[in-house]
Amino acid sequence: MLIAKFLAPSPAQSSSRLKPAGSATIDPMSAADQASHGSRETHFTLGQRLILTFVPRLVWALLRIVSLTWRFEIIAEEGAVALPFGEGAGAEIYCFWHQCVLPCAVYFRRTHATVLISRSFDGELVTRVLRLCGFRAVRGSSSRSAHEGLMGLKQVLEDGGPAIFTADGPRGPIYRTKMGPIKLAQLTGAPIGVFHLEPQRAWTVRSWDRFLIPKPFTRIVVSWARRTSVPVDLTPQQFEPKREELTAAIERARLRALAYFGKAEV
């Protein structure tokens, strides 16, 4: 088993890696994105629009400060390809469970990867936080705008960039992969990288995904499993077994991470 340790970047380093809105590392919205963004916002209540105005910057600022105290450690099962802080990520698909969004936002920010996020209010909130962290977003979900989202990620991969799925999002059930990553891999031939981020100490939200909020000064293990390959000529009968294979891979990564800290399986 490969093990490596990394400290979260120092304040001096962080100034070039986690920059505020308007800086060079943040992917600005195109005119079309801005028009779509404005159209979506008209469907939100006044209270929701106020939340969208202030909460993302607050979350980003707190995350920026607290993440400086986190220490990342990498483990990988035999045959897995581990990417420290996502460096070297290319035209590949990456999957993890929805509960890991916060540590993933820090760990993968250098890649400027594109994330598939739902068009719901919660999705809009997450999108704004991730944009501040340097990520890009394609809007869609397993239930709405699925084809549009997949085509957006397909274009990202064709342009040479990485695509990220919260594999069991946006509504669960927990620890069960949706079909989206498999369909995208079949369309593009891109491999699916698999990992899990487990904080040694964290607050767990009482939500369907048991959302994890790592505590300050905690260790976070990044557990990598072997990649899942999907042939472009996959038959309809093979989609479900391949989805189960991906689910099993992410679960191997999660359970290995729990064992690393001596935690019970949940």
QUIBEL-V363408 format. One record per residue. N is the residue number from 0. RES is the residue in three letters. PHI is phi in whole degrees, 0 to 359 (none if undefined). BURIAL is 1 if it has 9 or more other ideal C-beta (glycine too) atoms within 8 Angstrom, else 0. Layout:
n=N res=RES phi=PHI burial=BURIAL
n=N res=RES phi=PHI burial=BURIAL
This chain:
n=0 res=MET phi=none burial=0
n=1 res=LEU phi=280 burial=0
n=2 res=ILE phi=229 burial=0
n=3 res=ALA phi=218 burial=0
n=4 res=LYS phi=236 burial=0
n=5 res=PHE phi=218 burial=1
n=6 res=LEU phi=273 burial=0
n=7 res=ALA phi=298 burial=1
n=8 res=PRO phi=299 burial=0
n=9 res=SER phi=291 burial=0
n=10 res=PRO phi=304 burial=0
n=11 res=ALA phi=294 burial=0
n=12 res=GLN phi=294 burial=0
n=13 res=SER phi=297 burial=1
n=14 res=SER phi=298 burial=0
n=15 res=SER phi=261 burial=0
n=16 res=ARG phi=245 burial=1
n=17 res=LEU phi=226 burial=1
n=18 res=LYS phi=258 burial=1
n=19 res=PRO phi=288 burial=0
n=20 res=ALA phi=304 burial=0
n=21 res=GLY phi=95 burial=0
n=22 res=SER phi=277 burial=0
n=23 res=ALA phi=293 burial=0
n=24 res=THR phi=278 burial=1
n=25 res=ILE phi=263 burial=1
n=26 res=ASP phi=286 burial=0
n=27 res=PRO phi=287 burial=0
n=28 res=MET phi=283 burial=0
n=29 res=SER phi=287 burial=0
n=30 res=ALA phi=300 burial=0
n=31 res=ALA phi=295 burial=0
n=32 res=ASP phi=298 burial=0
n=33 res=GLN phi=296 burial=1
n=34 res=ALA phi=296 burial=0
n=35 res=SER phi=296 burial=1
n=36 res=HIS phi=300 burial=1
n=37 res=GLY phi=295 burial=0
n=38 res=SER phi=297 burial=0
n=39 res=ARG phi=297 burial=1
n=40 res=GLU phi=296 burial=1
n=41 res=THR phi=295 burial=0
n=42 res=HIS phi=274 burial=0
n=43 res=PHE phi=266 burial=1
n=44 res=THR phi=288 burial=0
n=45 res=LEU phi=301 burial=0
n=46 res=GLY phi=298 burial=0
n=47 res=GLN phi=294 burial=1
n=48 res=ARG phi=294 burial=1
n=49 res=LEU phi=294 burial=0
n=50 res=ILE phi=299 burial=1
n=51 res=LEU phi=294 burial=1
n=52 res=THR phi=283 burial=0
n=53 res=PHE phi=253 burial=0
n=54 res=VAL phi=295 burial=1
n=55 res=PRO phi=304 burial=1
n=56 res=ARG phi=292 burial=1
n=57 res=LEU phi=294 burial=0
n=58 res=VAL phi=299 burial=1
n=59 res=TRP phi=299 burial=1
n=60 res=ALA phi=296 burial=0
n=61 res=LEU phi=296 burial=0
n=62 res=LEU phi=297 burial=1
n=63 res=ARG phi=299 burial=1
n=64 res=ILE phi=286 burial=0
n=65 res=VAL phi=294 burial=1
n=66 res=SER phi=295 burial=1
n=67 res=LEU phi=295 burial=1
n=68 res=THR phi=264 burial=1
n=69 res=TRP phi=280 burial=1
n=70 res=ARG phi=239 burial=1
n=71 res=PHE phi=267 burial=1
n=72 res=GLU phi=230 burial=1
n=73 res=ILE phi=252 burial=1
n=74 res=ILE phi=230 burial=1
n=75 res=ALA phi=210 burial=1
n=76 res=GLU phi=287 burial=1
n=77 res=GLU phi=301 burial=0
n=78 res=GLY phi=91 burial=0
n=79 res=ALA phi=276 burial=1
n=80 res=VAL phi=255 burial=0
n=81 res=ALA phi=264 burial=1
n=82 res=LEU phi=245 burial=1
n=83 res=PRO phi=303 burial=0
n=84 res=PHE phi=56 burial=1
n=85 res=GLY phi=75 burial=1
n=86 res=GLU phi=295 burial=0
n=87 res=GLY phi=93 burial=0
n=88 res=ALA phi=292 burial=1
n=89 res=GLY phi=241 burial=0
n=90 res=ALA phi=281 burial=1
n=91 res=GLU phi=225 burial=1
n=92 res=ILE phi=259 burial=1
n=93 res=TYR phi=234 burial=1
n=94 res=CYS phi=231 burial=1
n=95 res=PHE phi=206 burial=1
n=96 res=TRP phi=281 burial=1
n=97 res=HIS phi=301 burial=1
n=98 res=GLN phi=294 burial=1
n=99 res=CYS phi=264 burial=1
n=100 res=VAL phi=304 burial=1
n=101 res=LEU phi=297 burial=1
n=102 res=PRO phi=296 burial=1
n=103 res=CYS phi=294 burial=1
n=104 res=ALA phi=300 burial=1
n=105 res=VAL phi=276 burial=1
n=106 res=TYR phi=294 burial=1
n=107 res=PHE phi=257 burial=1
n=108 res=ARG phi=296 burial=1
n=109 res=ARG phi=291 burial=1
n=110 res=THR phi=280 burial=1
n=111 res=HIS phi=52 burial=1
n=112 res=ALA phi=294 burial=1
n=113 res=THR phi=257 burial=1
n=114 res=VAL phi=245 burial=1
n=115 res=LEU phi=278 burial=1
n=116 res=ILE phi=227 burial=1
n=117 res=SER phi=293 burial=1
n=118 res=ARG phi=271 burial=1
n=119 res=SER phi=287 burial=0
n=120 res=PHE phi=300 burial=0
n=121 res=ASP phi=300 burial=0
n=122 res=GLY phi=296 burial=1
n=123 res=GLU phi=296 burial=1
n=124 res=LEU phi=297 burial=1
n=125 res=VAL phi=297 burial=1
n=126 res=THR phi=302 burial=1
n=127 res=ARG phi=292 burial=1
n=128 res=VAL phi=294 burial=1
n=129 res=LEU phi=293 burial=1
n=130 res=ARG phi=299 burial=1
n=131 res=LEU phi=295 burial=1
n=132 res=CYS phi=277 burial=1
n=133 res=GLY phi=105 burial=1
n=134 res=PHE phi=272 burial=1
n=135 res=ARG phi=250 burial=1
n=136 res=ALA phi=225 burial=1
n=137 res=VAL phi=244 burial=1
n=138 res=ARG phi=265 burial=1
n=139 res=GLY phi=162 burial=1
n=140 res=SER phi=198 burial=1
n=141 res=SER phi=289 burial=0
n=142 res=SER phi=253 burial=0
n=143 res=ARG phi=223 burial=0
n=144 res=SER phi=55 burial=1
n=145 res=ALA phi=297 burial=1
n=146 res=HIS phi=296 burial=0
n=147 res=GLU phi=300 burial=1
n=148 res=GLY phi=296 burial=1
n=149 res=LEU phi=296 burial=1
n=150 res=MET phi=294 burial=0
n=151 res=GLY phi=295 burial=1
n=152 res=LEU phi=290 burial=1
n=153 res=LYS phi=300 burial=1
n=154 res=GLN phi=294 burial=0
n=155 res=VAL phi=300 burial=1
n=156 res=LEU phi=295 burial=1
n=157 res=GLU phi=295 burial=0
n=158 res=ASP phi=275 burial=0
n=159 res=GLY phi=95 burial=0
n=160 res=GLY phi=258 burial=1
n=161 res=PRO phi=277 burial=1
n=162 res=ALA phi=238 burial=1
n=163 res=ILE phi=238 burial=1
n=164 res=PHE phi=242 burial=1
n=165 res=THR phi=276 burial=1
n=166 res=ALA phi=297 burial=1
n=167 res=ASP phi=255 burial=1
n=168 res=GLY phi=274 burial=1
n=169 res=PRO phi=269 burial=1
n=170 res=ARG phi=233 burial=0
n=171 res=GLY phi=87 burial=1
n=172 res=PRO phi=291 burial=0
n=173 res=ILE phi=298 burial=1
n=174 res=TYR phi=60 burial=1
n=175 res=ARG phi=221 burial=0
n=176 res=THR phi=293 burial=1
n=177 res=LYS phi=283 burial=1
n=178 res=MET phi=278 burial=1
n=179 res=GLY phi=308 burial=1
n=180 res=PRO phi=301 burial=1
n=181 res=ILE phi=293 burial=1
n=182 res=LYS phi=297 burial=1
n=183 res=LEU phi=294 burial=1
n=184 res=ALA phi=296 burial=1
n=185 res=GLN phi=292 burial=1
n=186 res=LEU phi=290 burial=0
n=187 res=THR phi=249 burial=1
n=188 res=GLY phi=78 burial=0
n=189 res=ALA phi=284 burial=1
n=190 res=PRO phi=286 burial=1
n=191 res=ILE phi=251 burial=1
n=192 res=GLY phi=278 burial=1
n=193 res=VAL phi=231 burial=1
n=194 res=PHE phi=205 burial=1
n=195 res=HIS phi=219 burial=1
n=196 res=LEU phi=247 burial=1
n=197 res=GLU phi=238 burial=1
n=198 res=PRO phi=285 burial=1
n=199 res=GLN phi=293 burial=1
n=200 res=ARG phi=231 burial=0
n=201 res=ALA phi=204 burial=1
n=202 res=TRP phi=272 burial=0
n=203 res=THR phi=248 burial=0
n=204 res=VAL phi=285 burial=0
n=205 res=ARG phi=278 burial=0
n=206 res=SER phi=229 burial=0
n=207 res=TRP phi=302 burial=0
n=208 res=ASP phi=264 burial=1
n=209 res=ARG phi=52 burial=1
n=210 res=PHE phi=305 burial=1
n=211 res=LEU phi=259 burial=1
n=212 res=ILE phi=242 burial=1
n=213 res=PRO phi=300 burial=1
n=214 res=LYS phi=280 burial=1
n=215 res=PRO phi=301 burial=0
n=216 res=PHE phi=64 burial=0
n=217 res=THR phi=271 burial=1
n=218 res=ARG phi=271 burial=1
n=219 res=ILE phi=231 burial=1
n=220 res=VAL phi=269 burial=1
n=221 res=VAL phi=254 burial=1
n=222 res=SER phi=256 burial=1
n=223 res=TRP phi=254 burial=1
n=224 res=ALA phi=247 burial=1
n=225 res=ARG phi=296 burial=1
n=226 res=ARG phi=294 burial=1
n=227 res=THR phi=255 burial=1
n=228 res=SER phi=254 burial=0
n=229 res=VAL phi=235 burial=1
n=230 res=PRO phi=291 burial=0
n=231 res=VAL phi=290 burial=0
n=232 res=ASP phi=262 burial=0
n=233 res=LEU phi=302 burial=1
n=234 res=THR phi=277 burial=0
n=235 res=PRO phi=304 burial=0
n=236 res=GLN phi=289 burial=0
n=237 res=GLN phi=266 burial=0
n=238 res=PHE phi=296 burial=1
n=239 res=GLU phi=296 burial=0
n=240 res=PRO phi=301 burial=0
n=241 res=LYS phi=290 burial=1
n=242 res=ARG phi=297 burial=1
n=243 res=GLU phi=296 burial=0
n=244 res=GLU phi=297 burial=1
n=245 res=LEU phi=294 burial=1
n=246 res=THR phi=303 burial=1
n=247 res=ALA phi=297 burial=0
n=248 res=ALA phi=293 burial=1
n=249 res=ILE phi=295 burial=1
n=250 res=GLU phi=293 burial=1
n=251 res=ARG phi=300 burial=1
n=252 res=ALA phi=296 burial=1
n=253 res=ARG phi=293 burial=1
n=254 res=LEU phi=293 burial=1
n=255 res=ARG phi=295 burial=1
n=256 res=ALA phi=293 burial=1
n=257 res=LEU phi=298 burial=1
n=258 res=ALA phi=296 burial=0
n=259 res=TYR phi=302 burial=1
n=260 res=PHE phi=261 burial=1
n=261 res=GLY phi=70 burial=0
n=262 res=LYS phi=271 burial=0
n=263 res=ALA phi=284 burial=0
n=264 res=GLU phi=291 burial=0
n=265 res=VAL phi=229 burial=0
